[in-house]
Amino acid sequence: MSGWSDLVGQEAAIESLLDAASDPTAMTHSWLITGPPGSGRSNLAFAFATTLLQGELAPAPGEQASAEAARIAAQVDARSHPDLAVLATDRVIISIDEVRHLVSQSQFSPSVAPYRVIVIEDADRMTERTSNVLLKALEEPPPRTVWILCAPSEADLIPTIRSRVRSVRLRVPTVTEVADLLVRRDGVDPALAATAAREAQNHIGMAHRLATDADARARRARSLELVLGVQSVSGAVLAAEQLVAVATDDAKALTAIREEEERAVALRSLGVEPGGTVPPALRASLKALEEDQKRRATRSVRDGIDRVLVDLMSLHRDVLLLQLGADTELVNEAVRPQLERLARDSDPRRSLAALDAIALARRRIDGNVPPALALEAMLIAGSGRVPALGSAA
């Protein structure tokens, strides 16, 4: 249920939002919640939205909610509250039409709650033109409409929007805080929770996935194994293909259940029984859904590849720490013997070069270079011809 209990290590941010929600005269009409991936930006946004929609019914953190407050929280969880609008996208960009629709909704007064709340989860995916459409709504907001934007950093939004929002910055939770959350909320074994939190590099959502999905853990281990085994140019090319396959499988696993649920909901809304034939007149609606899912799949694969690259950066961060003799916990403790071997066979200069190669691959993929080509270039650069990425299998 939407609330403050799933937020870890964000006491200062929570206090700021609760203070604003409790004092209507000090309430700001537009907010920007920033923080690194996995810090809980969306969770904080919806906890705040829930409190605003509950109004005087909102319980203090840790207190038992009344039946009516719990009902409102459940509506927020289901994204079905009449005074809540949400824009979240798995695509590369947020379209201008989506923002125009939100702006039009923002002009209506709230129907049952003290505020109409509009949440944009990935505000950094707006183009400048789309951002300017939102800017007009932020400049002349209706009196009881609250915008809550989420983005990795303030720099991800245009300056004119940054000047019209109140920013709340989240910090990176510690491994212990993330592990404790997994144990308390999800009933995960403490040892597995600690490992998942460490390997997810404090990313709450990814830690939950690693702790509860054995296939996700296996795919992560496979990606590290592939890179540690690269010893030649031909091996780098083969490993690049396999890394793309690992990322694609990971993306499919994430989206398959969601797509099935979306299709089932769409069929029910069209009045089609499960397993029934879709009438020709209704097929256009399903076609639109399928096209949207294909666009989302493209973004999901790119995100999956980026997750692999973040894991690889942790690998070479560990190698560098070993080379420097730093007394710091390794992210990838499970493959310490291979990392120690690589640390002995390489040097800090090559480890830094390997990290640079991964960072360059991320930028290239973000610039629409085909992922396989970007990964090939990265791994060839690290096969021993330039800096070493592998050779410690």
Legacy VTK file of the C-alpha trace (Angstrom):
# vtk DataFile Version 3.0
C-alpha trace
ASCII
DATASET POLYDATA
POINTS 393 float
0.000 0.000 0.000
1.294 3.492 -0.845
2.908 4.962 2.254
6.093 6.077 3.892
7.131 2.673 5.262
8.807 1.511 2.028
11.151 4.508 2.005
14.523 3.915 3.619
17.109 6.486 4.559
15.010 9.436 3.388
13.986 10.964 6.723
14.836 14.543 5.707
12.812 14.354 2.489
9.842 12.764 4.258
9.858 15.441 6.938
9.899 18.201 4.318
6.897 16.781 2.475
4.902 16.039 5.628
5.470 19.591 6.867
4.161 20.973 3.566
1.132 18.655 3.534
0.179 19.680 7.074
0.276 23.425 6.344
-1.944 24.476 3.397
-0.639 28.052 3.558
2.901 26.815 2.909
1.951 24.220 0.301
3.756 24.461 -3.047
1.855 23.695 -6.234
4.766 21.989 -8.024
7.456 19.636 -6.722
10.498 17.918 -8.188
11.767 14.757 -6.500
15.296 13.878 -7.585
17.596 11.052 -6.681
19.670 8.241 -8.188
17.968 5.178 -9.689
16.533 2.945 -7.006
16.485 5.621 -4.307
12.689 5.578 -4.155
11.644 8.637 -6.178
8.333 7.138 -7.322
7.583 5.633 -3.913
8.085 9.018 -2.279
5.944 10.740 -4.935
3.006 8.379 -4.362
3.375 8.466 -0.574
3.145 12.251 -0.796
0.223 12.027 -3.222
-1.580 9.657 -0.859
-1.149 12.044 2.064
-2.413 14.996 0.020
-5.455 13.070 -1.183
-6.237 11.833 2.322
-6.139 15.359 3.723
-7.121 15.436 7.385
-7.525 11.642 7.332
-3.819 11.087 6.652
-2.159 9.087 9.472
1.267 10.039 10.751
4.103 7.696 9.691
3.861 4.506 11.732
0.261 5.111 12.806
-2.631 2.857 11.863
-4.714 4.309 9.018
-8.469 4.602 9.359
-10.665 2.567 7.039
-11.322 5.585 4.808
-7.632 6.554 4.690
-6.737 2.952 3.802
-9.334 2.989 1.014
-7.781 6.144 -0.457
-4.310 4.596 -0.226
-5.580 1.506 -2.051
-6.998 3.726 -4.797
-3.619 5.415 -5.168
-1.938 2.009 -5.402
-4.385 1.028 -8.141
-3.966 4.451 -9.805
-7.761 4.716 -9.738
-8.344 7.680 -7.439
-10.525 10.243 -9.258
-8.241 13.141 -8.271
-4.983 11.424 -9.208
-3.412 11.482 -12.678
-0.215 9.589 -13.410
2.137 9.669 -16.377
4.757 6.921 -16.465
6.425 5.623 -19.579
8.711 2.743 -20.514
9.340 4.337 -23.893
12.309 6.493 -24.858
10.412 9.789 -24.563
7.197 11.188 -23.137
5.052 12.400 -26.016
3.754 15.929 -26.256
0.176 14.629 -26.545
0.491 12.822 -23.211
1.551 16.029 -21.483
-1.158 18.056 -23.202
-3.718 15.573 -21.871
-2.356 15.979 -18.339
-2.374 19.750 -18.622
-6.029 19.691 -19.632
-6.836 17.437 -16.650
-5.038 19.800 -14.298
-7.569 22.548 -15.000
-10.398 20.679 -13.260
-11.053 21.195 -9.572
-10.645 18.106 -7.361
-13.841 16.097 -7.061
-13.505 14.448 -3.629
-10.045 15.276 -2.231
-8.444 18.515 -1.043
-6.145 18.493 -4.088
-5.914 17.214 -7.624
-2.495 15.522 -7.782
-0.589 14.864 -11.013
2.524 12.679 -10.943
5.040 12.463 -13.816
7.389 9.601 -12.949
9.967 10.094 -15.712
10.020 13.839 -16.264
13.553 13.592 -17.645
12.128 11.853 -20.729
10.387 14.998 -21.942
11.863 16.820 -24.928
12.289 20.597 -24.702
9.167 21.159 -26.784
7.136 18.882 -24.517
8.617 20.526 -21.425
7.433 23.923 -22.657
3.845 22.611 -22.789
4.161 21.626 -19.129
5.827 24.933 -18.301
2.683 26.864 -19.195
0.680 24.807 -16.692
3.276 25.382 -13.971
3.296 29.129 -14.596
-0.474 29.521 -14.095
-1.592 26.587 -11.931
-5.155 26.172 -10.675
-5.345 26.798 -6.900
-5.780 23.151 -5.786
-3.661 21.288 -8.317
-0.309 19.820 -7.247
2.281 18.603 -9.745
4.890 16.057 -8.592
7.728 15.451 -11.067
10.383 12.748 -10.671
13.808 12.794 -12.337
17.357 11.617 -11.578
18.590 15.201 -11.155
17.517 18.808 -11.554
19.820 19.105 -14.557
17.575 16.666 -16.459
14.879 19.357 -16.756
14.984 22.666 -18.585
15.968 25.671 -16.420
12.562 27.354 -16.687
10.851 24.322 -15.149
13.509 24.001 -12.442
12.820 27.600 -11.435
9.120 26.852 -10.877
9.336 23.737 -8.724
10.374 23.015 -5.181
13.073 20.360 -5.174
13.403 17.447 -2.778
16.619 15.448 -3.125
16.917 11.822 -2.101
20.121 10.174 -0.997
21.380 6.700 -1.822
20.252 4.275 0.911
22.900 2.054 2.449
23.201 -1.668 1.750
22.047 -2.369 5.302
18.969 -0.163 4.912
17.977 -1.834 1.631
18.582 -5.322 3.047
16.521 -4.540 6.156
13.650 -3.386 3.938
13.741 -6.644 1.945
13.665 -8.674 5.140
10.890 -6.634 6.760
8.683 -6.057 3.731
9.267 -9.144 1.586
10.320 -11.774 4.098
13.646 -12.394 2.327
16.340 -14.388 4.114
18.761 -11.874 5.702
21.861 -13.311 3.986
20.202 -13.281 0.557
18.841 -9.785 1.213
22.316 -8.476 2.033
23.807 -10.044 -1.099
20.993 -8.715 -3.309
21.280 -5.205 -1.847
25.034 -5.174 -2.392
24.907 -6.547 -5.950
22.066 -4.152 -6.833
24.334 -1.335 -5.608
21.640 -0.043 -3.252
18.947 0.083 -5.976
15.796 -0.890 -4.061
13.808 -2.206 -7.033
16.691 -4.220 -8.461
17.576 -5.567 -5.018
14.001 -6.802 -4.632
14.214 -8.514 -8.020
17.553 -10.200 -7.302
16.306 -11.338 -3.896
13.046 -12.815 -5.190
13.885 -14.036 -8.714
16.448 -16.821 -9.134
16.430 -16.351 -12.926
17.395 -12.688 -12.529
20.308 -13.717 -10.299
21.403 -16.297 -12.863
21.306 -13.763 -15.715
23.422 -11.312 -13.740
25.972 -14.017 -12.919
26.065 -15.020 -16.591
26.841 -11.473 -17.747
29.800 -11.250 -15.351
31.009 -14.680 -16.446
30.946 -13.648 -20.103
33.094 -10.566 -19.549
35.554 -12.294 -17.251
36.072 -14.906 -19.939
37.001 -12.520 -22.771
40.582 -13.109 -23.905
40.561 -12.284 -27.626
38.856 -10.178 -30.280
36.780 -13.112 -31.479
35.815 -13.879 -27.904
34.782 -10.249 -27.429
32.505 -10.355 -30.476
30.862 -13.561 -29.280
30.483 -12.232 -25.736
28.840 -9.046 -27.049
26.189 -11.096 -28.842
25.561 -13.138 -25.731
25.344 -10.046 -23.517
22.661 -8.610 -25.788
20.828 -11.937 -25.551
21.068 -11.889 -21.735
19.718 -8.339 -21.627
16.929 -9.211 -24.053
15.887 -12.231 -21.985
15.923 -10.074 -18.873
13.748 -7.437 -20.558
11.284 -10.058 -21.786
10.992 -11.514 -18.301
10.179 -8.068 -16.921
7.565 -7.202 -19.539
5.891 -10.554 -20.306
3.585 -10.655 -17.278
2.706 -6.989 -17.620
1.846 -7.343 -21.301
-0.392 -10.333 -20.629
-2.224 -8.403 -17.927
-2.646 -5.382 -20.228
-4.089 -7.540 -22.988
-6.487 -9.264 -20.573
-7.689 -5.881 -19.270
-8.119 -4.580 -22.814
-10.148 -7.645 -23.836
-12.390 -7.320 -20.779
-12.968 -3.635 -21.509
-13.979 -4.574 -25.061
-16.352 -7.253 -23.812
-14.360 -10.190 -25.221
-14.357 -13.393 -23.165
-10.977 -15.042 -22.376
-9.995 -17.180 -25.345
-12.729 -15.634 -27.459
-12.357 -14.276 -30.990
-11.830 -10.537 -31.294
-14.401 -9.020 -33.695
-12.844 -7.244 -36.713
-14.277 -3.897 -35.588
-12.345 -4.121 -32.303
-9.011 -5.298 -33.656
-7.745 -1.758 -34.204
-7.846 -1.139 -30.452
-5.743 -4.225 -29.752
-3.408 -3.311 -32.592
-2.731 0.043 -30.939
-1.938 -1.731 -27.670
0.440 -4.126 -29.431
2.251 -1.241 -31.144
2.651 0.527 -27.817
4.035 -2.669 -26.267
6.551 -3.027 -29.112
7.820 0.516 -28.537
8.069 -0.198 -24.835
9.965 -3.428 -25.535
12.627 -1.458 -27.384
13.119 0.786 -24.380
13.074 -2.206 -22.036
15.892 -3.934 -23.929
17.976 -0.749 -23.836
17.362 -0.475 -20.110
18.323 -4.127 -19.726
21.614 -3.554 -21.539
22.294 -0.539 -19.362
21.713 -2.675 -16.256
24.286 -5.144 -17.593
26.768 -2.320 -18.146
26.209 -1.001 -14.622
26.990 -4.501 -13.326
30.164 -4.566 -15.415
31.216 -1.213 -14.012
30.835 -2.672 -10.527
33.075 -5.534 -11.601
35.947 -3.219 -12.556
35.314 -0.978 -9.599
35.971 -4.066 -7.455
39.156 -4.883 -9.388
40.414 -1.329 -8.946
39.737 -1.438 -5.197
41.714 -4.674 -4.920
44.578 -3.174 -6.891
44.666 -0.120 -4.646
44.379 -2.190 -1.475
41.279 -0.278 -0.363
39.531 -1.599 2.724
36.063 -1.442 1.133
33.444 -4.150 0.683
33.287 -5.594 -2.834
30.026 -5.482 -4.781
30.726 -8.835 -6.426
31.986 -10.847 -3.475
30.711 -14.048 -5.123
33.444 -13.883 -7.789
36.259 -12.606 -5.567
38.798 -15.259 -6.724
38.400 -14.227 -10.372
38.604 -10.554 -9.414
41.771 -11.094 -7.402
43.326 -12.938 -10.332
42.405 -10.115 -12.699
43.728 -7.537 -10.244
47.100 -9.313 -10.171
47.279 -9.654 -13.955
46.350 -6.026 -14.615
47.014 -2.595 -13.097
44.948 0.433 -12.007
45.546 2.228 -15.309
43.962 -0.589 -17.268
41.084 -0.881 -14.811
40.330 2.830 -15.194
40.508 2.435 -18.965
38.042 -0.439 -18.726
35.626 1.744 -16.775
36.019 4.466 -19.399
35.235 1.940 -22.145
32.014 0.927 -20.399
30.997 4.552 -19.872
31.616 5.217 -23.571
29.464 2.215 -24.530
26.615 3.602 -22.404
26.842 6.968 -24.149
26.939 5.333 -27.569
23.858 3.230 -26.870
22.083 6.292 -25.512
22.979 7.955 -28.817
21.238 5.118 -30.742
24.336 3.146 -31.725
23.209 -0.500 -32.134
23.874 -2.164 -28.755
25.731 -5.132 -30.246
28.212 -2.822 -32.008
28.731 -0.699 -28.900
29.353 -3.791 -26.766
31.703 -5.299 -29.342
33.797 -2.116 -29.383
33.839 -2.044 -25.594
34.908 -5.661 -25.233
37.469 -5.545 -28.059
39.011 -2.538 -26.333
39.193 -4.675 -23.232
40.397 -7.927 -24.709
44.031 -7.056 -24.183
44.489 -5.026 -27.374
43.859 -1.828 -25.394
42.808 -2.089 -21.702
41.952 -5.436 -20.129
38.359 -6.216 -19.282
38.658 -9.951 -19.021
41.479 -12.466 -19.310
40.965 -13.689 -15.763
38.583 -16.568 -16.473
LINES 1 394
393 0 1 2 3 4 5 6 7 8 9 10 11 12 13 14 15 16 17 18 19 20 21 22 23 24 25 26 27 28 29 30 31 32 33 34 35 36 37 38 39 40 41 42 43 44 45 46 47 48 49 50 51 52 53 54 55 56 57 58 59 60 61 62 63 64 65 66 67 68 69 70 71 72 73 74 75 76 77 78 79 80 81 82 83 84 85 86 87 88 89 90 91 92 93 94 95 96 97 98 99 100 101 102 103 104 105 106 107 108 109 110 111 112 113 114 115 116 117 118 119 120 121 122 123 124 125 126 127 128 129 130 131 132 133 134 135 136 137 138 139 140 141 142 143 144 145 146 147 148 149 150 151 152 153 154 155 156 157 158 159 160 161 162 163 164 165 166 167 168 169 170 171 172 173 174 175 176 177 178 179 180 181 182 183 184 185 186 187 188 189 190 191 192 193 194 195 196 197 198 199 200 201 202 203 204 205 206 207 208 209 210 211 212 213 214 215 216 217 218 219 220 221 222 223 224 225 226 227 228 229 230 231 232 233 234 235 236 237 238 239 240 241 242 243 244 245 246 247 248 249 250 251 252 253 254 255 256 257 258 259 260 261 262 263 264 265 266 267 268 269 270 271 272 273 274 275 276 277 278 279 280 281 282 283 284 285 286 287 288 289 290 291 292 293 294 295 296 297 298 299 300 301 302 303 304 305 306 307 308 309 310 311 312 313 314 315 316 317 318 319 320 321 322 323 324 325 326 327 328 329 330 331 332 333 334 335 336 337 338 339 340 341 342 343 344 345 346 347 348 349 350 351 352 353 354 355 356 357 358 359 360 361 362 363 364 365 366 367 368 369 370 371 372 373 374 375 376 377 378 379 380 381 382 383 384 385 386 387 388 389 390 391 392
